Amino acid sequence: MRQKPGTKQSHGEKVVKDIRRATRKQYTAEEKIRIVLDGLKAEARIACFEFIEGWYNPSRRHSALGYKSPINYERTAAEGLESLSP
């Protein structure tokens, strides 16, 4: 809260101002760089997860599925179930 020049602050306002001044965090250049890099690392992890789970795993062939991709395996299984239904 800004005061006009020439006006006095109340005791409560002085206490609040002192608390704000004491708790204000001053970051060094190294800390600022670390904060930015941590954010970039998190974004990179998310991008890797999206690539692996969104494209790579669904399209790669799995030996447990008869060397078919999960998408093709499910498609084949669904077609097999449709042919069994009357």
CORHULIN-V93046 format. One record per residue. N is the residue number from 1. RES is the residue in three letters. PHI is phi in whole degrees, -180 to 180 (999 if undefined). PSI is psi in radians with two decimals (none if undefined). OMEGA is omega in degrees with one decimal (none if undefined). Layout:
BEGIN
[[N;RES;PHI;PSI;OMEGA] [N;RES;PHI;PSI;OMEGA]]
END
This chain:
BEGIN
[[1;MET;999;2.16;-178.5] [2;ARG;-89;2.47;178.1] [3;GLN;-104;2.56;174.2] [4;LYS;-73;2.58;179.3] [5;PRO;-58;2.36;177.4] [6;GLY;93;-0.13;177.3] [7;THR;-99;2.62;-178.4] [8;LYS;-96;2.56;176.4] [9;GLN;-88;2.57;174.3] [10;SER;-75;2.92;179.7] [11;HIS;-61;-0.71;179.6] [12;GLY;-63;-0.72;179.0] [13;GLU;-65;-0.64;177.4] [14;LYS;-66;-0.71;179.7] [15;VAL;-64;-0.79;179.1] [16;VAL;-61;-0.76;179.9] [17;LYS;-63;-0.74;179.2] [18;ASP;-65;-0.69;179.2] [19;ILE;-66;-0.78;179.0] [20;ARG;-61;-0.73;-179.3] [21;ARG;-66;-0.69;-177.6] [22;ALA;-72;-0.56;-176.3] [23;THR;-95;-0.07;179.5] [24;ARG;-69;2.22;-176.9] [25;LYS;-89;2.21;175.1] [26;GLN;-103;2.03;-178.6] [27;TYR;-94;2.42;173.5] [28;THR;-80;2.94;179.6] [29;ALA;-62;-0.66;179.5] [30;GLU;-64;-0.72;178.5] [31;GLU;-65;-0.70;178.4] [32;LYS;-63;-0.74;178.7] [33;ILE;-64;-0.75;-179.5] [34;ARG;-63;-0.70;178.9] [35;ILE;-62;-0.79;179.9] [36;VAL;-64;-0.78;-179.1] [37;LEU;-65;-0.66;176.9] [38;ASP;-62;-0.68;176.5] [39;GLY;-65;-0.71;178.7] [40;LEU;-67;-0.66;177.6] [41;LYS;-62;-0.73;179.1] [42;ALA;-63;-0.73;178.1] [43;GLU;-64;-0.67;179.1] [44;ALA;-66;-0.70;177.3] [45;ARG;-61;-0.75;180.0] [46;ILE;-64;-0.74;179.7] [47;ALA;-64;-0.72;178.2] [48;CYS;-64;-0.76;179.7] [49;PHE;-61;-0.78;-179.7] [50;GLU;-63;-0.67;178.3] [51;PHE;-66;-0.87;-175.6] [52;ILE;-66;-0.88;-175.3] [53;GLU;-80;-0.47;-176.4] [54;GLY;-89;-0.55;-177.1] [55;TRP;-126;-0.90;-170.3] [56;TYR;-65;-0.98;-177.4] [57;ASN;-62;-0.76;179.8] [58;PRO;-67;-0.44;-175.5] [59;SER;-100;-0.33;-178.7] [60;ARG;-79;2.73;-178.7] [61;ARG;-84;2.38;179.7] [62;HIS;-112;2.32;-179.1] [63;SER;-66;-0.56;-179.7] [64;ALA;-68;-0.31;-179.1] [65;LEU;-106;0.42;-179.5] [66;GLY;71;0.60;-179.6] [67;TYR;57;0.69;173.0] [68;LYS;-116;2.71;174.0] [69;SER;-74;2.71;179.3] [70;PRO;-56;-0.64;179.9] [71;ILE;-66;-0.82;179.0] [72;ASN;-66;-0.66;178.9] [73;TYR;-62;-0.81;179.2] [74;GLU;-65;-0.67;179.1] [75;ARG;-64;-0.79;179.0] [76;THR;-64;-0.73;179.3] [77;ALA;-64;-0.71;179.5] [78;ALA;-66;-0.70;177.9] [79;GLU;-65;-0.63;178.4] [80;GLY;-67;-0.66;179.1] [81;LEU;-70;-0.63;179.0] [82;GLU;-66;-0.61;-179.4] [83;SER;-73;-0.40;179.0] [84;LEU;-80;-0.46;-176.8] [85;SER;-74;2.50;-177.2] [86;PRO;-72;none;none]]
END
